[in-house]
Amino acid sequence: MGIDERRSVVTPGAEPTPIGELPPVGVVPPTMHAQVVRQSRYGDPAEAFRPELVETPRIGPDEVLIAVMAAGINYNNVWAARGYPVDQVAVRQKRGEPEDFHIGGSDAAGIVYAVGDDVTGVEVGQHVVVHPGVWDADDPWIARGKDPMIAPSAKIWGYDTNYGAFGQFARAQAHQVMPKAEHLSWEEAAAPTLVGTTAYRMLHGWAGNTVQEGDLVLVWGGSGGLGTQASQLVKAAGGRAIAVVSDDERGAYAMKCGAIGYINRREFGHWGVPPLVDDKAGQKEWSAGARAFGKKVWEIAGSREDPALVFEHPGSATIPTSIFLCQPGGMVVICAGTTGFDAMVDLRYHWTRQKRLQGSHGTNDEQAYAYNDLVRNGRIDPCVGRTLPFTDIPAAHAAMGRGEDVFGNVTILLGAAEPGLGRA
């Protein structure tokens, strides 16, 4: 979507506001503090992100400018900092966007400071959160009534787009802006929306394989941001989530967040691409490991029951096991590939047992608002693991990239001076 450069929300003469403070509502400084990624720094997120003073973004007629009180950390900006698998700066420049930098961040809670001329239903001063689905309203796919998140123009806010949550002011499309849960602090409200709406789409978005009352669901990464939201959503739908984690402490945390039990993946060694089918000895060994893992599922379920749904995001290390274990007619649904993108599927366990391997990405408005209603009604806990200062954005992404942050969601304070503010 193009930006109307003739239209500015900037208040002339205003000075940049220090982190932890806010200008008067509606007063927008010409510049702002942000954690910025540039192509010359791609690599380790600890070095790729650096604080800079940049121009406050201008908004178009259907956009909203939000003073970010708190932001959430997600794996997509580990990728953005590495410049892999996509160089987002280069992609946006090919679209005609002039900036030679990336300001990421796909989760924000904040206060509306300006709205475009065509915006209705969003007002300056509102306390809001932002969902990550972005698309062009005039996309022909959407005009035909199809899911906007599958449209050619669909993007993830704060990853595919610039001026996300890691600047003092964020730019978003008006349809992304949702009411903040009044009972949550700024950092709690900023924590779960990207992972929560992603999980909601994965579990409720694919007709024929949506989570149902009594369903058994295997949740990989059960103690992390995605996993803790998934287990709660499964429980809210009347299902039973089994978490996969890497130690007992993380398993206990996953159960606190809604799982009925957990499996420690470090007790098994069959991960990764299995031996080729003609390697009978290798196949026998791999199958023994996968079956032993499956027996742990049965043990927790209390019967010889296989998962109706497998909630995937590790990718290459786990897809073979997920397909193997999923019940006939069930679905493995995946939204990422944090262990790698080169996953292998043994089609013997796929076509003959009529299983579904479904990709899922982002959220549409209907799904996002349904998820946000659960949060606002207190049925979903944001599961905040740590709250950090603005200066720790680089280190937080580096730790996530190393797999160290696995207890819920990590949040960052920007406009909020301290944790605990923002509750009604």
Sequence and secondary structure as in RCSB ss.txt:
>XXXX:A:sequence
MGIDERRSVVTPGAEPTPIGELPPVGVVPPTMHAQVVRQSRYGDPAEAFRPELVETPRIGPDEVLIAVMAAGINY
NNVWAARGYPVDQVAVRQKRGEPEDFHIGGSDAAGIVYAVGDDVTGVEVGQHVVVHPGVWDADDPWIARGKDPMI
APSAKIWGYDTNYGAFGQFARAQAHQVMPKAEHLSWEEAAAPTLVGTTAYRMLHGWAGNTVQEGDLVLVWGGSGG
LGTQASQLVKAAGGRAIAVVSDDERGAYAMKCGAIGYINRREFGHWGVPPLVDDKAGQKEWSAGARAFGKKVWEI
AGSREDPALVFEHPGSATIPTSIFLCQPGGMVVICAGTTGFDAMVDLRYHWTRQKRLQGSHGTNDEQAYAYNDLV
RNGRIDPCVGRTLPFTDIPAAHAAMGRGEDVFGNVTILLGAAEPGLGRA
>XXXX:A:secstr
    TT     TT     TT   STT   SEEEEEEE GGG S HHHHEEEEEEE     TTEEEEEEEEEE  T
HHHHHHHT S  HHHHHHHTT   SSB   S EEEEEEEE TT  S  TT EEEE  EE  TT HHHHTT  GGG
STT EETTTTSSS TTBSEEEEEGGGEEE  TTS HHHHHSSHHHHHHHHHHHHSSTTS   TT EEEEETTTBH
HHHHHHHHHHHTT EEEEEESSHHHHHHHHHTT SEEEEGGG    SS   TT HHHHHHHHHHHHHHHHHHHHH
HTSS   SEEEE SBTTTHHHHHHHS TT EEEE   TTBS     GGGTTTTT EEEE  S  HHHHHHHHHHH
HTTSS   EEEEEEGGGHHHHHHHHHTT   SBEEEEESS SSTTTT  
